[in-house]
Amino acid sequence: MRGKFRPQLKQLISSNSPESVKSLSEKGFSELGNASTIQSIATAVKTLSELKGVGPATATFILQAKSDDIPLMSDEAMMQVFDCDEKKLKYDHKTCVTFLEKIYEIVATLGKGKAFFGLW
């Protein structure tokens, strides 16, 4: 089993009003703009993380509804990028920004650019 078991997470997420879910989702999606950058993704992640029960990893998952160019902050991707086991993973905003920077570096190194993420 990966991650922490959070039995109250569903309750936290359910406590968000439909209005706040809609407004923060719209704001987060608009912050991405047409060309996703590290800064625009980080800003959108921070906005979506204002919802109760939504952290950076969940926010990246939500943002993928708008664009496949958003790297998903999954356990597997994090372990590869940070070359560590799951016990050392952190799911905070600072780590999310570092994760995005490292993903962009990997994409640039691979020379895939637009064919890989459409980021350049």
C-alpha positions in Angstrom: 0.0 0.0 0.0 1.3 3.4 -0.9 0.8 6.7 0.8 -0.9 7.4 4.0 -4.4 6.1 4.8 -6.6 9.1 5.4 -10.0 8.1 6.4 -11.3 11.7 6.8 -10.1 12.8 3.4 -13.4 12.0 1.7 -15.2 13.9 4.4 -12.9 16.9 4.0 -13.4 16.9 0.2 -17.1 16.6 0.6 -17.2 19.6 3.0 -16.2 22.0 0.1 -19.2 23.9 -1.2 -20.1 23.4 -4.8 -19.5 27.2 -5.3 -15.9 27.1 -3.9 -15.1 24.0 -6.0 -16.3 25.7 -9.1 -14.7 29.1 -8.5 -11.3 27.7 -7.4 -11.3 25.1 -10.2 -12.1 27.9 -12.8 -9.4 30.1 -11.2 -6.8 27.3 -11.3 -7.6 26.4 -14.9 -7.4 30.0 -16.0 -4.0 30.4 -14.2 -2.6 27.7 -16.5 -3.3 29.8 -19.5 -2.7 28.3 -23.0 1.0 27.4 -22.5 1.7 25.7 -19.2 4.9 26.8 -17.4 6.4 25.8 -14.1 5.1 29.1 -12.6 1.6 28.8 -14.0 1.3 25.2 -12.9 2.7 26.0 -9.4 0.2 28.9 -9.1 -2.7 26.7 -10.2 -1.7 24.0 -7.8 -1.6 26.5 -5.0 -5.1 27.7 -5.9 -6.6 24.2 -6.0 -4.9 23.3 -2.8 -7.1 25.9 -1.1 -9.9 23.3 -1.3 -10.2 21.2 1.8 -8.6 17.7 1.3 -6.8 18.8 -1.9 -3.0 18.8 -1.8 -0.4 19.3 -4.5 -0.6 15.8 -5.8 -4.4 15.8 -6.1 -4.2 19.3 -7.7 -1.9 18.1 -10.5 -4.4 15.3 -11.1 -7.3 17.8 -11.3 -5.3 20.1 -13.6 -4.7 17.2 -16.1 -8.4 17.6 -16.9 -7.5 20.8 -18.7 -4.1 19.7 -20.1 -2.2 16.5 -20.6 1.0 18.7 -20.3 0.7 18.8 -16.5 3.1 16.3 -14.9 1.2 14.1 -12.4 2.8 14.1 -9.0 2.3 10.4 -8.5 4.3 8.2 -6.1 6.0 6.4 -9.0 7.0 9.6 -10.8 8.2 11.2 -7.5 10.3 8.1 -6.6 12.0 8.3 -10.1 12.5 12.0 -10.1 13.9 12.2 -6.6 15.6 8.7 -6.7 14.2 7.7 -3.4 11.7 5.3 -1.8 8.2 6.2 -1.0 9.0 6.7 2.7 11.0 9.9 1.9 8.4 11.5 -0.3 6.9 14.8 0.6 3.7 16.2 -0.9 3.9 19.9 -0.2 4.0 22.9 -2.5 7.8 23.4 -2.3 8.4 19.8 -3.3 5.8 20.1 -6.1 7.7 23.1 -7.6 11.0 21.1 -7.4 9.3 18.1 -9.0 8.0 20.3 -11.9 11.5 21.8 -12.3 13.1 18.3 -12.4 10.5 17.1 -14.9 11.2 20.1 -17.2 14.9 19.3 -16.9 14.3 15.7 -17.9 12.2 16.7 -20.8 14.9 19.1 -22.0 17.6 16.5 -21.6 15.7 14.0 -23.6 15.2 16.5 -26.3 11.5 15.6 -26.6 10.1 19.1 -26.1 6.7 19.4 -27.7 6.5 15.8 -28.7 6.7 14.7 -25.0 4.8 17.3 -22.9 4.1 20.2 -25.3 5.9 22.4 -22.8 8.3 24.1 -25.3 
